[in-house]
Amino acid sequence: MALTGQRIAVIGGGLGGRCAARCFAKRGAEVEVFEAAPAFTEVGAGIQVSPNGLKVLRALGLDPSDGVLSRGLTLNDHAGRRVAILPNGDNRELRLFHRADLLSLLEAACRAAGVTLTLGTKVTPDTAPEADLIVAADGVNSAFRAHVAPDAAQARYSGQTAWRAVVEAPRAIGEAGVNVYMGAGQHVVVYPLRGGRYINLVAGEDTADSAPEGWRHGAPRDVFQKTFAQFGGPVPALLERAEKVHHWGLYRHDLPPRWSSGNVVLLGDAAHAMLPYLAQGACMAFEDAYELARCWEAFDHTDESLGTYERRRAPRVSKVMAEARANATRFHHGNPLARFIGHNALRAASTLAPGLISRRFDWLYHFDVTA
């Protein structure tokens, strides 16, 4: 309990903020989370937590086994024909959650650790509370990023937008994985939630028409259905079941030139918002939270603690961001010849060397920030 007597203020009660609060409280700190929303309500859709993120949850004493165990990733063409199977195997546990369930798991863990959760309070750099450390986990539209790094580059529209919906499954799915359907300038991701009773739909498209950033913007269901009408397989039936739909723009963010200023430090999307094509946003925030608490405990001086945290995290996060951008291209081959070559290369690799593609990501999934 080396941080006993330390006061930690966490700005933002999302996944990264709650994980950070638990990390610091576990080390004995007095932690308060400030959340702008007046109540914790069921928000969001599906979220994938890969082995590197699950290691953090388990190190904090949490049991993530309620998440659906994914058997692997299946890549399909737009018509629903299988292109490649990338099995997870016994050494790559990946679980599929409804975001609200994962938030509830972390909320309960925070309350059990004595964390104070203050709702309905929007905190800015001008209204920040007195604390030994202020952890800005306030998301992609962070009010603290400009305070920490006023020379940070502005986000740029990526030329892509995303859609999401959660639908009731036609039948309960016991064992399943993640399916990606790849089309010309579009893709659709499908996977089960909550014991297979629901299906998460996430879709992306290339378009010159930008949309606001942030995944809470509602959209008409008929536009969602028409936009992805080219897809076959199970996608049309699932699109028909969509009721509540959200649509938002995807923006490219560069890492800020610094992650801290004085006793204020950035965490998760506030520091490194990334495209969703590698499903690592939450896992990177979990890793950040664990590393930040460890560095704050290990060093006596603020600059040394926060500087070490940034030096340890920035190279890894930068690599993940680059890989996510590359997947955007792989999923959206617009040129028919490039798509034919790309899909056949994946099909051959999946058939002749099933583990080859999966092993490419050992650097990501086998990493253990808690070690």
Secondary structure as UniProt FT lines:
FT   TURN            2..5
FT   STRAND          7..11
FT   HELIX           15..26
FT   TURN            27..28
FT   STRAND          30..35
FT   STRAND          46..49
FT   HELIX           51..59
FT   TURN            60..61
FT   TURN            65..66
FT   STRAND          68..77
FT   TURN            78..79
FT   STRAND          82..87
FT   TURN            90..91
FT   STRAND          95..98
FT   HELIX           99..112
FT   TURN            113..114
FT   STRAND          116..119
FT   TURN            125..126
FT   STRAND          133..136
FT   TURN            140..141
FT   HELIX           145..148
FT   TURN            150..151
FT   STRAND          156..168
FT   STRAND          176..183
FT   TURN            184..185
FT   STRAND          186..193
FT   HELIX           194..196
FT   STRAND          198..206
FT   TURN            215..216
FT   STRAND          218..219
FT   HELIX           221..227
FT   TURN            228..230
FT   TURN            233..234
FT   HELIX           235..241
FT   STRAND          245..252
FT   STRAND          260..261
FT   TURN            262..263
FT   STRAND          264..266
FT   HELIX           269..272
FT   TURN            277..278
FT   HELIX           281..298
FT   HELIX           302..331
FT   HELIX           336..352
FT   TURN            354..355
FT   HELIX           356..359
FT   TURN            360..361
FT   HELIX           362..365
FT   TURN            369..370
//
